[in-house]
Amino acid sequence: MYTGEPAWPFADSEDLMPQLLNGNAPEIPQYLPWEARQFLKTCFARNPDERGSEALRSC
């Protein structure tokens, strides 16, 4: 992603699936600019209504 590092420490999707189903999202580094953090929070929102429109995001 933004950092060039994997967002999750998992090697395969079987380990990743429980994280996603439990509503977890990758940690957003605090050193990112505020706008970038807000953008990623919008992309990772569990509620589709909180994700914004296609015009506002490209995740």
C-alpha positions as CSV (number, residue, x, y, z in Angstrom):
1,M,0.0,0.0,0.0
2,Y,1.1,3.5,0.7
3,T,4.2,2.4,2.7
4,G,5.3,-0.3,0.2
5,E,5.0,-2.9,2.9
6,P,2.4,-5.6,3.2
7,A,-0.7,-4.3,5.1
8,W,-1.0,-7.7,7.0
9,P,1.7,-10.0,8.3
10,F,-0.2,-13.1,6.9
11,A,1.2,-15.4,4.2
12,D,-2.1,-16.6,2.8
13,S,-5.8,-15.7,2.6
14,E,-6.8,-18.4,5.1
15,D,-5.0,-16.5,7.9
16,L,-6.3,-13.2,6.6
17,M,-10.0,-14.1,6.4
18,P,-10.8,-14.2,10.1
19,Q,-9.3,-10.7,10.5
20,L,-11.6,-9.3,7.8
21,L,-14.7,-11.2,9.1
22,N,-14.1,-9.8,12.6
23,G,-14.1,-6.2,11.2
24,N,-10.4,-5.6,11.6
25,A,-8.6,-3.3,9.2
26,P,-4.8,-2.8,8.7
27,E,-3.2,-0.3,11.0
28,I,-2.9,3.1,9.4
29,P,0.6,4.6,10.2
30,Q,0.4,7.8,12.2
31,Y,3.3,9.3,10.1
32,L,1.1,9.4,7.0
33,P,-0.4,12.8,6.2
34,W,-3.8,13.5,7.7
35,E,-5.5,13.4,4.3
36,A,-4.0,10.0,3.5
37,R,-5.1,8.6,6.9
38,Q,-8.7,9.9,6.3
39,F,-8.7,8.4,2.8
40,L,-7.7,5.0,4.1
41,K,-10.2,5.1,7.0
42,T,-12.9,5.8,4.4
43,C,-11.7,2.8,2.3
44,F,-11.6,0.5,5.3
45,A,-15.0,1.5,6.7
46,R,-17.1,-1.6,7.5
47,N,-20.4,0.2,6.9
48,P,-20.8,0.7,3.1
49,D,-22.5,4.1,3.8
50,E,-19.3,5.4,5.4
51,R,-17.1,4.5,2.5
52,G,-18.0,7.5,0.4
53,S,-18.7,7.6,-3.3
54,E,-16.6,6.4,-6.2
55,A,-15.8,9.9,-7.1
56,L,-14.2,10.4,-3.6
57,R,-12.1,7.2,-3.5
58,S,-10.3,4.7,-5.7
59,C,-9.8,1.8,-3.3
